[in-house]
Amino acid sequence: MRSFLNELIQQVEVLSMTEILTQILVAAALGFVIYLSYYMSHTGTIYSRKFNTSLVVLAVLTTVVMTAIGNNVALSLGMVGALSIVRFRTAINTVYIFWTVVVGLTCGVGDYITAGIGSAIVFLILLVLGRIKNESRMLLIVRGARSTDKRIMSVVSEYFSRRIDLRV
């Protein structure tokens, strides 16, 4: 029993250079699909080029990690612990980060069809739903002293007939 568990924990599959390169290149290509999706659905002040670029890199890095882990149980448990400390700031960032990680995981295990079909469907969903816009929204940035914030809020609130959503 002990030797079986030991073999299970240390089981490692050796991949050829071609397989590793294919996994990384497919992840990079699908990462660019994610990049394009984020670029097309986030315009104006909410678009972040640095975040968008990091999505492509994250897909490649996740693939590299999955390739290194292979089917080694000990390494995979260590990675789960390391990835559990990641915190996301907004819901939409979470969707894109999760999509990127899924692409990296599926490419890392060589399941390109699942990665491609899943990415195509997610891309279409985000493209269609990302085009639904509320044109009555606007972003107002006001810089002022903290002592004047109540006066500024009352003026802005009165101007917009109290239909405002304050985010500080």
Steps between C-alpha positions, in 0.01 A plus 500: 500500500778740596690439176180551296438840664863594452480416128173692469648812655818494290341404170630734228434486125784617277386718210692565182616848408242509218213419740612767746538760225159410355332537838657842560427629147135391514466667842655820360265495199195451722641766733488741205134405447438596863698821440283581199181428692598728788615770256171490307270494802679755720537842347561843641612562854445145626743339251838407646770405251728369776228273635417381149864419426529315829214271390708367209802452723287326764372248243857414400622485861214273605582269209865491602400416858262224385770361271746495789248339735398233249331232706715548810263508796750662737570789263131552427413526869777755545368706211143494634634642825701766319209605277255519790653830613389682181235767558300673227377858509192509280252248363590559134872466572421170670326370187794584278759370747305176549462461122874550458583246770262246343667549160840447662383189684339340196797579275737378770339157493478502119120531471500755218150423371342575838711817531405616151127423513468636854686818407286550189178471698622727782626750241160513330314537830724784616491664158119497482440595861787750499332694218190565710568846629326754715558828317355709781802433722786740540812521706557815701832549674516784748816595683464706809586532864342253740341790685290587193374149419151553646452821307623338176270199554197720555565695178560185293202323659272795428622532140434131426167497686639268770561216247867448574714209603794621704821301490801627681 
